[in-house]
Amino acid sequence: NKTWGEPEEQLHERHSAEDFKTKTQDKIG
């Protein structure tokens, strides 16, 4: 994922840590 290295993506991941975990679980499930 190139977007993973983007500053905006990092800020979004930091700001929405819980949402990130939820998305990860949703992908696995």
C-alpha positions as a Markdown table, in Angstrom:
| # | Residue | x | y | z |
|---|---|---|---|---|
| 1 | Asn | 0.0 | 0.0 | 0.0 |
| 2 | Lys | 1.6 | 3.2 | -1.2 |
| 3 | Thr | -1.1 | 5.2 | 0.7 |
| 4 | Trp | 0.2 | 3.6 | 3.9 |
| 5 | Gly | 3.4 | 5.8 | 3.7 |
| 6 | Glu | 1.4 | 9.0 | 3.0 |
| 7 | Pro | 1.5 | 11.6 | 5.8 |
| 8 | Glu | -2.3 | 12.0 | 5.6 |
| 9 | Glu | -2.8 | 8.3 | 6.1 |
| 10 | Gln | -0.6 | 8.3 | 9.1 |
| 11 | Leu | -2.4 | 11.2 | 10.6 |
| 12 | His | -5.8 | 9.5 | 10.0 |
| 13 | Glu | -4.5 | 6.3 | 11.5 |
| 14 | Arg | -3.3 | 8.2 | 14.6 |
| 15 | His | -6.5 | 10.2 | 14.9 |
| 16 | Ser | -8.8 | 7.2 | 14.4 |
| 17 | Ala | -6.9 | 4.3 | 16.1 |
| 18 | Glu | -10.1 | 2.6 | 17.2 |
| 19 | Asp | -11.7 | 3.0 | 13.8 |
| 20 | Phe | -8.5 | 1.5 | 12.3 |
| 21 | Lys | -8.8 | -1.6 | 14.5 |
| 22 | Thr | -12.5 | -1.9 | 13.6 |
| 23 | Lys | -11.7 | -1.8 | 9.9 |
| 24 | Thr | -9.0 | -4.4 | 10.4 |
| 25 | Gln | -11.3 | -6.8 | 12.2 |
| 26 | Asp | -14.0 | -6.2 | 9.6 |
| 27 | Lys | -11.5 | -7.2 | 6.8 |
| 28 | Ile | -10.6 | -10.4 | 8.7 |
| 29 | Gly | -14.2 | -11.2 | 9.5 |
